[in-house]
């Protein structure tokens, strides 16, 4: 994570981290609030999507598909300024589908403006 955080990527816009536990802090950085999501932000990504715990594969794929569909503006472009709203809408839909199982949808987070 330190190497990632040292990068400077001024053109970066969105990092979508599909792996599980991307907000977990490593033991060697336990006294700091550094995890993979924050390392991507320090490297220059203003919008980062990550997860607090294990993501069920089918749900993770559904979230990613829905978020990217919401961000797609046509011609291959993404409006990353809508990332928080896209994730919020996606998670709300999952919450409506699985109201008794928040472990399926509550782990998805957006870091950024």
N, CA, C and O atoms as CSV, one atom per row, in Angstrom:
chain,resi,resn,atom,element,x,y,z
A,1,UNK,N,N,0.810,-1.182,0.000
A,1,UNK,CA,C,0.000,0.000,0.000
A,1,UNK,C,C,0.864,1.259,0.000
A,1,UNK,O,O,0.486,2.275,-0.585
A,2,UNK,N,N,1.993,1.194,0.639
A,2,UNK,CA,C,2.857,2.380,0.665
A,2,UNK,C,C,3.303,2.752,-0.742
A,2,UNK,O,O,3.312,3.929,-1.104
A,3,UNK,N,N,3.673,1.749,-1.539
A,3,UNK,CA,C,4.093,2.028,-2.914
A,3,UNK,C,C,2.957,2.645,-3.718
A,3,UNK,O,O,3.173,3.577,-4.493
A,4,UNK,N,N,1.767,2.132,-3.538
A,4,UNK,CA,C,0.603,2.677,-4.227
A,4,UNK,C,C,0.346,4.114,-3.800
A,4,UNK,O,O,0.099,4.975,-4.644
A,5,UNK,N,N,0.402,4.380,-2.513
A,5,UNK,CA,C,0.138,5.716,-1.997
A,5,UNK,C,C,1.181,6.731,-2.466
A,5,UNK,O,O,0.896,7.927,-2.521
A,6,UNK,N,N,2.383,6.267,-2.805
A,6,UNK,CA,C,3.445,7.171,-3.271
A,6,UNK,C,C,3.265,7.573,-4.732
A,6,UNK,O,O,3.856,8.556,-5.180
A,7,UNK,N,N,2.465,6.831,-5.468
A,7,UNK,CA,C,2.232,7.176,-6.869
A,7,UNK,C,C,1.537,8.524,-6.969
A,7,UNK,O,O,0.819,8.929,-6.055
A,8,UNK,N,N,1.748,9.207,-8.066
A,8,UNK,CA,C,1.034,10.451,-8.339
A,8,UNK,C,C,0.431,10.318,-9.733
A,8,UNK,O,O,1.142,10.355,-10.737
A,9,UNK,N,N,-0.868,10.166,-9.777
A,9,UNK,CA,C,-1.590,9.927,-11.023
A,9,UNK,C,C,-2.638,11.032,-11.207
A,9,UNK,O,O,-3.817,10.818,-10.925
A,10,UNK,N,N,-2.219,12.198,-11.672
A,10,UNK,CA,C,-3.136,13.336,-11.736
A,10,UNK,C,C,-4.294,13.154,-12.711
A,10,UNK,O,O,-5.297,13.858,-12.593
A,11,UNK,N,N,-4.195,12.255,-13.647
A,11,UNK,CA,C,-5.284,12.034,-14.610
A,11,UNK,C,C,-6.254,10.952,-14.163
A,11,UNK,O,O,-7.258,10.704,-14.831
A,12,UNK,N,N,-5.966,10.314,-13.051
A,12,UNK,CA,C,-6.828,9.237,-12.552
A,12,UNK,C,C,-8.187,9.804,-12.165
A,12,UNK,O,O,-8.273,10.931,-11.678
A,13,UNK,N,N,-9.248,9.034,-12.379
A,13,UNK,CA,C,-10.584,9.514,-12.068
A,13,UNK,C,C,-11.360,8.559,-11.161
A,13,UNK,O,O,-12.017,9.001,-10.218
A,14,UNK,N,N,-11.291,7.256,-11.437
A,14,UNK,CA,C,-12.094,6.282,-10.697
A,14,UNK,C,C,-11.322,4.987,-10.535
A,14,UNK,O,O,-10.768,4.449,-11.493
A,15,UNK,N,N,-11.297,4.500,-9.306
A,15,UNK,CA,C,-10.772,3.159,-9.028
A,15,UNK,C,C,-11.928,2.352,-8.456
A,15,UNK,O,O,-12.486,2.707,-7.417
A,16,UNK,N,N,-12.280,1.286,-9.123
A,16,UNK,CA,C,-13.347,0.407,-8.641
A,16,UNK,C,C,-12.679,-0.881,-8.197
A,16,UNK,O,O,-12.204,-1.659,-9.024
A,17,UNK,N,N,-12.642,-1.106,-6.887
A,17,UNK,CA,C,-11.939,-2.248,-6.313
A,17,UNK,C,C,-12.948,-3.346,-5.999
A,17,UNK,O,O,-13.708,-3.248,-5.036
A,18,UNK,N,N,-12.947,-4.372,-6.806
A,18,UNK,CA,C,-13.913,-5.457,-6.644
A,18,UNK,C,C,-13.494,-6.480,-5.610
A,18,UNK,O,O,-14.292,-7.341,-5.239
A,19,UNK,N,N,-12.277,-6.409,-5.142
A,19,UNK,CA,C,-11.804,-7.369,-4.143
A,19,UNK,C,C,-12.500,-7.153,-2.807
A,19,UNK,O,O,-13.048,-6.082,-2.545
A,20,UNK,N,N,-12.473,-8.154,-1.989
A,20,UNK,CA,C,-13.087,-8.077,-0.656
A,20,UNK,C,C,-12.155,-7.365,0.322
A,20,UNK,O,O,-10.937,-7.366,0.148
A,21,UNK,N,N,-12.743,-6.762,1.349
A,21,UNK,CA,C,-11.991,-6.162,2.457
A,21,UNK,C,C,-11.016,-5.066,2.025
A,21,UNK,O,O,-9.929,-4.957,2.592
A,22,UNK,N,N,-11.381,-4.263,1.043
A,22,UNK,CA,C,-10.444,-3.245,0.569
A,22,UNK,C,C,-10.314,-2.068,1.522
A,22,UNK,O,O,-9.483,-1.186,1.305
A,23,UNK,N,N,-11.124,-2.040,2.574
A,23,UNK,CA,C,-10.973,-0.994,3.584
A,23,UNK,C,C,-10.323,-1.518,4.857
A,23,UNK,O,O,-10.349,-0.849,5.890
A,24,UNK,N,N,-9.751,-2.687,4.787
A,24,UNK,CA,C,-9.051,-3.240,5.946
A,24,UNK,C,C,-7.645,-2.658,6.007
A,24,UNK,O,O,-6.947,-2.603,4.994
A,25,UNK,N,N,-7.234,-2.226,7.185
A,25,UNK,CA,C,-5.903,-1.671,7.393
A,25,UNK,C,C,-4.928,-2.811,7.636
A,25,UNK,O,O,-5.242,-3.758,8.356
A,26,UNK,N,N,-3.752,-2.724,7.040
A,26,UNK,CA,C,-2.753,-3.768,7.260
A,26,UNK,C,C,-2.145,-3.612,8.650
A,26,UNK,O,O,-2.163,-2.520,9.220
A,27,UNK,N,N,-1.614,-4.689,9.189
A,27,UNK,CA,C,-1.070,-4.659,10.544
A,27,UNK,C,C,0.160,-3.762,10.650
A,27,UNK,O,O,0.404,-3.191,11.712
A,28,UNK,N,N,0.936,-3.625,9.584
A,28,UNK,CA,C,2.117,-2.766,9.658
A,28,UNK,C,C,1.755,-1.285,9.589
A,28,UNK,O,O,2.607,-0.431,9.833
A,29,UNK,N,N,0.506,-0.973,9.261
A,29,UNK,CA,C,0.035,0.411,9.242
A,29,UNK,C,C,-1.143,0.599,10.192
A,29,UNK,O,O,-1.986,1.470,9.977
A,30,UNK,N,N,-1.199,-0.216,11.239
A,30,UNK,CA,C,-2.355,-0.219,12.133
A,30,UNK,C,C,-2.576,1.113,12.838
A,30,UNK,O,O,-3.705,1.429,13.211
A,31,UNK,N,N,-1.524,1.895,13.027
A,31,UNK,CA,C,-1.693,3.177,13.705
A,31,UNK,C,C,-2.076,4.300,12.740
A,31,UNK,O,O,-2.205,5.452,13.154
A,32,UNK,N,N,-2.258,3.976,11.473
A,32,UNK,CA,C,-2.655,4.952,10.473
A,32,UNK,C,C,-3.958,4.511,9.819
A,32,UNK,O,O,-4.305,3.330,9.846
A,33,UNK,N,N,-4.657,5.433,9.249
A,33,UNK,CA,C,-5.903,5.118,8.547
A,33,UNK,C,C,-5.608,4.871,7.075
A,33,UNK,O,O,-6.224,5.475,6.197
A,34,UNK,N,N,-4.664,3.981,6.815
A,34,UNK,CA,C,-4.283,3.682,5.441
A,34,UNK,C,C,-4.737,2.277,5.090
A,34,UNK,O,O,-4.380,1.302,5.751
A,35,UNK,N,N,-5.520,2.199,4.052
A,35,UNK,CA,C,-5.972,0.926,3.493
A,35,UNK,C,C,-5.912,1.100,1.992
A,35,UNK,O,O,-5.533,2.168,1.511
A,36,UNK,N,N,-6.270,0.095,1.255
A,36,UNK,CA,C,-6.121,0.167,-0.198
A,36,UNK,C,C,-6.947,1.312,-0.775
A,36,UNK,O,O,-6.484,2.008,-1.679
A,37,UNK,N,N,-8.148,1.516,-0.275
A,37,UNK,CA,C,-8.993,2.600,-0.788
A,37,UNK,C,C,-8.314,3.949,-0.572
A,37,UNK,O,O,-8.227,4.747,-1.505
A,38,UNK,N,N,-7.834,4.215,0.639
A,38,UNK,CA,C,-7.190,5.505,0.893
A,38,UNK,C,C,-5.871,5.630,0.133
A,38,UNK,O,O,-5.495,6.733,-0.262
A,39,UNK,N,N,-5.166,4.528,-0.076
A,39,UNK,CA,C,-3.929,4.567,-0.861
A,39,UNK,C,C,-4.221,4.985,-2.298
A,39,UNK,O,O,-3.462,5.760,-2.880
A,40,UNK,N,N,-5.316,4.480,-2.880
A,40,UNK,CA,C,-5.698,4.907,-4.228
A,40,UNK,C,C,-6.032,6.395,-4.241
A,40,UNK,O,O,-5.699,7.096,-5.197
A,41,UNK,N,N,-6.684,6.879,-3.193
A,41,UNK,CA,C,-6.991,8.309,-3.139
A,41,UNK,C,C,-5.711,9.145,-3.020
A,41,UNK,O,O,-5.592,10.185,-3.667
A,42,UNK,N,N,-4.765,8.703,-2.207
A,42,UNK,CA,C,-3.505,9.431,-2.093
A,42,UNK,C,C,-2.741,9.437,-3.408
A,42,UNK,O,O,-1.997,10.375,-3.695
A,43,UNK,N,N,-2.925,8.383,-4.211
A,43,UNK,CA,C,-2.247,8.303,-5.497
A,43,UNK,C,C,-2.886,9.228,-6.528
A,43,UNK,O,O,-2.293,9.492,-7.574
A,44,UNK,N,N,-4.098,9.724,-6.241
A,44,UNK,CA,C,-4.697,10.677,-7.160
A,44,UNK,C,C,-6.091,10.348,-7.652
A,44,UNK,O,O,-6.678,11.131,-8.399
A,45,UNK,N,N,-6.637,9.207,-7.252
A,45,UNK,CA,C,-7.985,8.837,-7.673
A,45,UNK,C,C,-8.995,9.563,-6.792
A,45,UNK,O,O,-9.068,9.274,-5.598
A,46,UNK,N,N,-9.780,10.496,-7.335
A,46,UNK,CA,C,-10.737,11.197,-6.497
A,46,UNK,C,C,-11.921,10.328,-6.071
A,46,UNK,O,O,-12.513,10.561,-5.018
A,47,UNK,N,N,-12.264,9.337,-6.876
A,47,UNK,CA,C,-13.384,8.448,-6.562
A,47,UNK,C,C,-12.863,7.016,-6.454
A,47,UNK,O,O,-12.216,6.511,-7.371
A,48,UNK,N,N,-13.148,6.374,-5.332
A,48,UNK,CA,C,-12.752,4.986,-5.132
A,48,UNK,C,C,-13.932,4.235,-4.535
A,48,UNK,O,O,-14.530,4.681,-3.555
A,49,UNK,N,N,-14.262,3.103,-5.124
A,49,UNK,CA,C,-15.304,2.222,-4.595
A,49,UNK,C,C,-14.602,1.004,-4.020
A,49,UNK,O,O,-13.737,0.412,-4.666
A,50,UNK,N,N,-14.977,0.634,-2.805
A,50,UNK,CA,C,-14.372,-0.518,-2.147
A,50,UNK,C,C,-15.395,-1.243,-1.292
A,50,UNK,O,O,-16.590,-0.954,-1.354
A,51,UNK,N,N,-14.921,-2.178,-0.500
A,51,UNK,CA,C,-15.830,-2.963,0.344
A,51,UNK,C,C,-15.250,-3.110,1.745
A,51,UNK,O,O,-14.036,-3.150,1.942
A,52,UNK,N,N,-16.158,-3.188,2.704
A,52,UNK,CA,C,-15.756,-3.326,4.099
A,52,UNK,C,C,-15.484,-4.766,4.493
A,52,UNK,O,O,-14.709,-5.015,5.416
A,53,UNK,N,N,-16.105,-5.720,3.811
A,53,UNK,CA,C,-15.926,-7.129,4.122
A,53,UNK,C,C,-16.126,-7.963,2.878
A,53,UNK,O,O,-16.264,-7.430,1.777
A,54,UNK,N,N,-16.141,-9.272,3.054
A,54,UNK,CA,C,-16.286,-10.215,1.940
A,54,UNK,C,C,-17.536,-9.905,1.130
A,54,UNK,O,O,-18.609,-9.664,1.681
A,55,UNK,N,N,-17.378,-9.917,-0.175
A,55,UNK,CA,C,-18.486,-9.666,-1.094
A,55,UNK,C,C,-18.842,-10.983,-1.783
A,55,UNK,O,O,-17.969,-11.659,-2.327
A,56,UNK,N,N,-20.111,-11.340,-1.758
A,56,UNK,CA,C,-20.573,-12.511,-2.500
A,56,UNK,C,C,-20.348,-12.221,-3.985
A,56,UNK,O,O,-20.748,-11.164,-4.474
A,57,UNK,N,N,-19.718,-13.139,-4.701
A,57,UNK,CA,C,-19.334,-12.900,-6.089
A,57,UNK,C,C,-20.481,-12.397,-6.957
A,57,UNK,O,O,-20.314,-11.421,-7.689
A,58,UNK,N,N,-21.629,-13.039,-6.890
A,58,UNK,CA,C,-22.761,-12.639,-7.735
A,58,UNK,C,C,-23.226,-11.228,-7.399
A,58,UNK,O,O,-23.571,-10.459,-8.295
A,59,UNK,N,N,-23.238,-10.888,-6.128
A,59,UNK,CA,C,-23.651,-9.546,-5.712
A,59,UNK,C,C,-22.599,-8.523,-6.140
A,59,UNK,O,O,-22.943,-7.448,-6.631
A,60,UNK,N,N,-21.339,-8.848,-5.959
A,60,UNK,CA,C,-20.269,-7.946,-6.377
A,60,UNK,C,C,-20.318,-7.644,-7.858
A,60,UNK,O,O,-20.127,-6.502,-8.275
A,61,UNK,N,N,-20.577,-8.677,-8.658
A,61,UNK,CA,C,-20.687,-8.479,-10.106
A,61,UNK,C,C,-21.909,-7.631,-10.442
A,61,UNK,O,O,-21.843,-6.778,-11.328
A,62,UNK,N,N,-23.001,-7.850,-9.758
A,62,UNK,CA,C,-24.217,-7.063,-9.992
A,62,UNK,C,C,-23.999,-5.592,-9.630
A,62,UNK,O,O,-24.452,-4.701,-10.349
A,63,UNK,N,N,-23.313,-5.344,-8.529
A,63,UNK,CA,C,-23.039,-3.967,-8.113
A,63,UNK,C,C,-22.150,-3.281,-9.143
A,63,UNK,O,O,-22.441,-2.163,-9.568
A,64,UNK,N,N,-21.080,-3.935,-9.542
A,64,UNK,CA,C,-20.168,-3.341,-10.524
A,64,UNK,C,C,-20.899,-3.032,-11.832
A,64,UNK,O,O,-20.748,-1.940,-12.379
A,65,UNK,N,N,-21.684,-3.976,-12.335
A,65,UNK,CA,C,-22.420,-3.772,-13.576
A,65,UNK,C,C,-23.356,-2.584,-13.461
A,65,UNK,O,O,-23.400,-1.731,-14.348
A,66,UNK,N,N,-24.094,-2.530,-12.385
A,66,UNK,CA,C,-25.074,-1.462,-12.194
A,66,UNK,C,C,-24.398,-0.098,-12.054
A,66,UNK,O,O,-24.867,0.883,-12.631
A,67,UNK,N,N,-23.318,-0.026,-11.304
A,67,UNK,CA,C,-22.613,1.241,-11.132
A,67,UNK,C,C,-22.056,1.717,-12.463
A,67,UNK,O,O,-22.234,2.881,-12.823
A,68,UNK,N,N,-21.389,0.845,-13.193
A,68,UNK,CA,C,-20.824,1.248,-14.478
A,68,UNK,C,C,-21.909,1.628,-15.479
A,68,UNK,O,O,-21.720,2.558,-16.262
A,69,UNK,N,N,-23.031,0.936,-15.471
A,69,UNK,CA,C,-24.138,1.316,-16.355
A,69,UNK,C,C,-24.633,2.718,-16.017
A,69,UNK,O,O,-24.931,3.506,-16.915
A,70,UNK,N,N,-24.720,3.030,-14.733
A,70,UNK,CA,C,-25.187,4.352,-14.316
A,70,UNK,C,C,-24.185,5.451,-14.679
A,70,UNK,O,O,-24.582,6.591,-14.920
A,71,UNK,N,N,-22.916,5.125,-14.719
A,71,UNK,CA,C,-21.886,6.114,-15.042
A,71,UNK,C,C,-21.675,6.296,-16.534
A,71,UNK,O,O,-21.148,7.323,-16.962
A,72,UNK,N,N,-22.075,5.317,-17.330
A,72,UNK,CA,C,-21.835,5.337,-18.772
A,72,UNK,C,C,-22.612,6.473,-19.423
A,72,UNK,O,O,-23.817,6.611,-19.216
A,73,UNK,N,N,-21.919,7.276,-20.204
A,73,UNK,CA,C,-22.563,8.405,-20.882
A,73,UNK,C,C,-22.687,8.185,-22.378
A,73,UNK,O,O,-23.239,9.029,-23.085
A,74,UNK,N,N,-22.184,7.067,-22.868
A,74,UNK,CA,C,-22.190,6.793,-24.302
A,74,UNK,C,C,-20.802,6.996,-24.879
A,74,UNK,O,O,-20.022,7.807,-24.380
A,75,UNK,N,N,-20.506,6.268,-25.911
A,75,UNK,CA,C,-19.208,6.404,-26.565
A,75,UNK,C,C,-18.034,5.979,-25.702
A,75,UNK,O,O,-16.901,6.380,-25.967
A,76,UNK,N,N,-18.277,5.183,-24.684
A,76,UNK,CA,C,-17.197,4.693,-23.837
A,76,UNK,C,C,-16.820,5.620,-22.693
A,76,UNK,O,O,-15.942,5.285,-21.898
A,77,UNK,N,N,-17.456,6.767,-22.592
A,77,UNK,CA,C,-17.132,7.721,-21.536
A,77,UNK,C,C,-17.919,7.428,-20.263
A,77,UNK,O,O,-19.023,6.887,-20.308
A,78,UNK,N,N,-17.328,7.797,-19.129
A,78,UNK,CA,C,-17.974,7.650,-17.828
A,78,UNK,C,C,-18.073,9.015,-17.157
A,78,UNK,O,O,-17.139,9.814,-17.228
A,79,UNK,N,N,-19.188,9.280,-16.514
A,79,UNK,CA,C,-19.335,10.480,-15.700
A,79,UNK,C,C,-19.056,10.086,-14.258
A,79,UNK,O,O,-19.976,9.770,-13.504
A,80,UNK,N,N,-17.774,10.106,-13.876
A,80,UNK,CA,C,-17.386,9.629,-12.548
A,80,UNK,C,C,-17.867,10.558,-11.441
A,80,UNK,O,O,-17.858,10.170,-10.273
A,81,UNK,N,N,-18.279,11.750,-11.773
A,81,UNK,CA,C,-18.839,12.646,-10.785
A,81,UNK,C,C,-20.131,12.121,-10.183
A,81,UNK,O,O,-20.586,12.611,-9.149
A,82,UNK,N,N,-20.718,11.127,-10.827
A,82,UNK,CA,C,-21.953,10.507,-10.330
A,82,UNK,C,C,-21.686,9.197,-9.592
A,82,UNK,O,O,-22.629,8.453,-9.322
A,83,UNK,N,N,-20.448,8.895,-9.260
A,83,UNK,CA,C,-20.107,7.608,-8.651
A,83,UNK,C,C,-20.839,7.377,-7.333
A,83,UNK,O,O,-21.402,6.302,-7.124
A,84,UNK,N,N,-20.841,8.354,-6.451
A,84,UNK,CA,C,-21.505,8.179,-5.152
A,84,UNK,C,C,-22.988,7.899,-5.343
A,84,UNK,O,O,-23.537,6.999,-4.706
A,85,UNK,N,N,-23.639,8.663,-6.216
A,85,UNK,CA,C,-25.069,8.457,-6.455
A,85,UNK,C,C,-25.326,7.112,-7.117
A,85,UNK,O,O,-26.297,6.436,-6.775
A,86,UNK,N,N,-24.479,6.711,-8.054
A,86,UNK,CA,C,-24.649,5.423,-8.728
A,86,UNK,C,C,-24.538,4.276,-7.733
A,86,UNK,O,O,-25.337,3.340,-7.771
A,87,UNK,N,N,-23.548,4.343,-6.842
A,87,UNK,CA,C,-23.396,3.288,-5.843
A,87,UNK,C,C,-24.565,3.311,-4.866
A,87,UNK,O,O,-25.090,2.261,-4.497
A,88,UNK,N,N,-24.969,4.492,-4.452
A,88,UNK,CA,C,-26.092,4.615,-3.532
A,88,UNK,C,C,-27.358,3.992,-4.126
A,88,UNK,O,O,-28.042,3.223,-3.451
A,89,UNK,N,N,-27.669,4.312,-5.359
A,89,UNK,CA,C,-28.865,3.766,-6.010
A,89,UNK,C,C,-28.783,2.245,-6.142
A,89,UNK,O,O,-29.770,1.536,-5.947
A,90,UNK,N,N,-27.607,1.772,-6.471
A,90,UNK,CA,C,-27.404,0.331,-6.601
A,90,UNK,C,C,-27.609,-0.379,-5.270
A,90,UNK,O,O,-28.296,-1.398,-5.201
A,91,UNK,N,N,-27.013,0.160,-4.220
A,91,UNK,CA,C,-27.140,-0.455,-2.894
A,91,UNK,C,C,-28.583,-0.376,-2.409
A,91,UNK,O,O,-29.070,-1.322,-1.789
A,92,UNK,N,N,-29.265,0.711,-2.670
A,92,UNK,CA,C,-30.680,0.820,-2.274
A,92,UNK,C,C,-31.517,-0.242,-2.978
A,92,UNK,O,O,-32.399,-0.839,-2.360
A,93,UNK,N,N,-31.259,-0.484,-4.247
A,93,UNK,CA,C,-31.991,-1.523,-4.975
A,93,UNK,C,C,-31.711,-2.900,-4.379
A,93,UNK,O,O,-32.623,-3.714,-4.236
A,94,UNK,N,N,-30.465,-3.157,-4.036
A,94,UNK,CA,C,-30.126,-4.434,-3.402
A,94,UNK,C,C,-30.772,-4.547,-2.030
A,94,UNK,O,O,-31.229,-5.623,-1.645
A,95,UNK,N,N,-30.814,-3.452,-1.296
A,95,UNK,CA,C,-31.461,-3.461,0.012
A,95,UNK,C,C,-32.944,-3.790,-0.130
A,95,UNK,O,O,-33.497,-4.523,0.690
A,96,UNK,N,N,-33.588,-3.258,-1.161
A,96,UNK,CA,C,-34.995,-3.566,-1.397
A,96,UNK,C,C,-35.196,-5.034,-1.762
A,96,UNK,O,O,-36.202,-5.641,-1.395
A,97,UNK,N,N,-34.223,-5.603,-2.494
A,97,UNK,CA,C,-34.304,-7.003,-2.909
A,97,UNK,C,C,-33.996,-7.957,-1.762
A,97,UNK,O,O,-34.626,-9.008,-1.639
A,98,UNK,N,N,-33.029,-7.596,-0.923
A,98,UNK,CA,C,-32.581,-8.459,0.175
A,98,UNK,C,C,-32.658,-7.700,1.513
A,98,UNK,O,O,-31.627,-7.491,2.153
A,99,UNK,N,N,-33.853,-7.289,1.943
A,99,UNK,CA,C,-33.942,-6.455,3.151
A,99,UNK,C,C,-33.476,-7.146,4.431
A,99,UNK,O,O,-33.030,-6.479,5.364
A,100,UNK,N,N,-33.574,-8.455,4.483
A,100,UNK,CA,C,-33.202,-9.180,5.702
A,100,UNK,C,C,-31.737,-9.616,5.710
A,100,UNK,O,O,-31.287,-10.267,6.654
A,101,UNK,N,N,-30.989,-9.257,4.657
A,101,UNK,CA,C,-29.603,-9.710,4.552
A,101,UNK,C,C,-28.670,-8.541,4.237
A,101,UNK,O,O,-28.129,-8.472,3.133
A,102,UNK,N,N,-28.474,-7.627,5.177
A,102,UNK,CA,C,-27.602,-6.486,4.904
A,102,UNK,C,C,-26.150,-6.878,4.640
A,102,UNK,O,O,-25.396,-6.094,4.064
A,103,UNK,N,N,-25.756,-8.064,5.048
A,103,UNK,CA,C,-24.381,-8.497,4.770
A,103,UNK,C,C,-24.111,-8.592,3.275
A,103,UNK,O,O,-22.954,-8.595,2.856
A,104,UNK,N,N,-25.160,-8.669,2.469
A,104,UNK,CA,C,-24.996,-8.740,1.009
A,104,UNK,C,C,-24.736,-7.375,0.380
A,104,UNK,O,O,-24.049,-7.293,-0.638
A,105,UNK,N,N,-25.265,-6.311,0.960
A,105,UNK,CA,C,-25.202,-5.010,0.305
A,105,UNK,C,C,-24.579,-3.897,1.126
A,105,UNK,O,O,-24.168,-2.886,0.557
A,106,UNK,N,N,-24.492,-4.040,2.426
A,106,UNK,CA,C,-24.040,-2.930,3.268
A,106,UNK,C,C,-22.533,-2.709,3.255
A,106,UNK,O,O,-22.059,-1.727,3.826
A,107,UNK,N,N,-21.776,-3.583,2.629
A,107,UNK,CA,C,-20.316,-3.461,2.661
A,107,UNK,C,C,-19.760,-2.533,1.587
A,107,UNK,O,O,-18.583,-2.175,1.639
A,108,UNK,N,N,-20.566,-2.141,0.629
A,108,UNK,CA,C,-20.095,-1.323,-0.485
A,108,UNK,C,C,-19.967,0.135,-0.060
A,108,UNK,O,O,-20.905,0.699,0.504
A,109,UNK,N,N,-18.810,0.754,-0.325
A,109,UNK,CA,C,-18.602,2.137,0.055
A,109,UNK,C,C,-17.948,2.932,-1.076
A,109,UNK,O,O,-17.231,2.388,-1.916
A,110,UNK,N,N,-18.218,4.226,-1.065
A,110,UNK,CA,C,-17.584,5.163,-1.983
A,110,UNK,C,C,-16.753,6.121,-1.143
A,110,UNK,O,O,-17.232,6.641,-0.136
A,111,UNK,N,N,-15.519,6.355,-1.548
A,111,UNK,CA,C,-14.684,7.363,-0.908
A,111,UNK,C,C,-14.395,8.434,-1.955
A,111,UNK,O,O,-13.948,8.137,-3.063
A,112,UNK,N,N,-14.652,9.649,-1.593
A,112,UNK,CA,C,-14.420,10.742,-2.525
A,112,UNK,C,C,-15.446,11.831,-2.366
A,112,UNK,O,O,-16.268,11.798,-1.450
A,113,UNK,N,N,-15.399,12.801,-3.264
A,113,UNK,CA,C,-16.310,13.944,-3.157
A,113,UNK,C,C,-17.750,13.573,-3.480
A,113,UNK,O,O,-18.633,14.430,-3.433
